[in-house]
Amino acid sequence: MVECMQKLVFTKTHLVVQSTKFLFVSIDEVTTIDCQGWIVVHIYVVEGWKHIHILLTLEHVLFGATTKNLIKVILGSLLEYGDLFETNLVSN
């Protein structure tokens, strides 16, 4: 069931990203009460004067919140969804 829902959400996200001319990526790093680091990767698009916010992924930061490690985690999560962005870049 979860896999089906994930596929539907990804398909909808892919359609929204394909149809936009501008795409913004935002990252927010948080630390939980038990001192675990997490990164939330959001994408934003503007569609018909509406600002649409999409949660792309939530990534666990395992080896500390150093600049080098955060960049590695962020790039890894964006590469995981590379075809989502590649289609947008090619079509626009």
matplotlib code that plots the C-alpha trace (Angstrom):
import matplotlib.pyplot as plt

x = [0.0, 2.8, 4.6, 1.4, 0.9, 4.6, 4.3, 1.2, 2.8, 6.0, 3.9, 2.0, 5.2, 6.7, 3.7, 4.0, 7.7, 7.4, 4.9, 6.8, 9.4, 10.9, 11.9, 13.3, 15.1, 15.1, 16.9, 16.2, 18.4, 17.0, 18.2, 15.8, 15.5, 17.7, 20.4, 19.9, 20.4, 17.9, 17.6, 14.3, 14.5, 11.7, 11.0, 8.8, 7.1, 4.9, 1.8, -0.9, 0.4, 0.2, 3.2, 3.3, 5.4, 6.4, 8.3, 10.8, 12.6, 13.6, 17.2, 18.9, 22.3, 24.5, 28.0, 27.4, 26.3, 29.6, 29.4, 31.1, 28.7, 25.5, 26.5, 27.0, 23.5, 21.8, 23.4, 22.7, 19.0, 18.7, 20.5, 18.0, 15.3, 17.4, 15.0, 12.4, 14.6, 16.2, 12.8, 12.1, 15.5, 15.2, 11.6, 12.1]
y = [0.0, 2.4, 1.7, 2.5, 5.8, 6.7, 6.0, 8.2, 11.1, 10.8, 10.7, 13.9, 15.6, 14.7, 16.2, 19.4, 19.7, 19.0, 21.8, 24.6, 27.0, 27.8, 25.4, 26.3, 23.9, 24.6, 22.6, 22.7, 20.9, 20.0, 18.1, 15.9, 15.8, 12.7, 14.6, 13.0, 15.2, 15.3, 17.2, 18.1, 18.8, 20.8, 22.0, 25.0, 25.8, 28.7, 27.6, 30.1, 32.6, 29.9, 28.9, 25.1, 23.5, 19.9, 17.8, 15.9, 13.8, 13.5, 12.4, 11.1, 12.8, 10.0, 11.4, 14.9, 18.2, 19.3, 21.2, 18.4, 15.8, 18.0, 18.7, 14.9, 14.1, 16.9, 16.0, 12.3, 13.0, 15.2, 12.6, 10.0, 12.1, 13.1, 12.1, 14.3, 17.4, 16.2, 16.1, 19.7, 20.9, 19.3, 20.3, 24.0]
z = [0.0, 0.9, -2.3, -4.3, -2.5, -3.0, -6.7, -7.0, -5.1, -7.2, -10.4, -9.4, -8.4, -11.8, -13.6, -11.6, -12.1, -15.9, -16.3, -14.5, -15.9, -12.5, -9.8, -6.4, -4.0, -0.3, 2.4, 6.2, 8.7, 12.0, 15.1, 17.0, 20.8, 20.8, 18.9, 15.5, 12.4, 9.6, 6.3, 4.7, 1.0, -0.5, -4.0, -4.8, -8.1, -9.2, -11.1, -12.1, -9.5, -6.8, -4.8, -4.6, -1.9, -2.3, 0.2, -1.9, 0.8, 4.4, 4.8, 8.0, 8.6, 10.0, 10.2, 11.7, 10.3, 8.7, 5.5, 3.6, 4.9, 4.5, 0.8, 0.3, 1.8, -0.2, -3.5, -2.9, -2.3, -5.4, -7.6, -6.4, -8.0, -11.0, -13.7, -12.1, -12.7, -15.9, -17.7, -16.6, -17.8, -21.2, -21.9, -20.9]

ax = plt.figure().add_subplot(projection="3d")
ax.plot(x, y, z, "-o")
ax.set_aspect("equal")
plt.show()
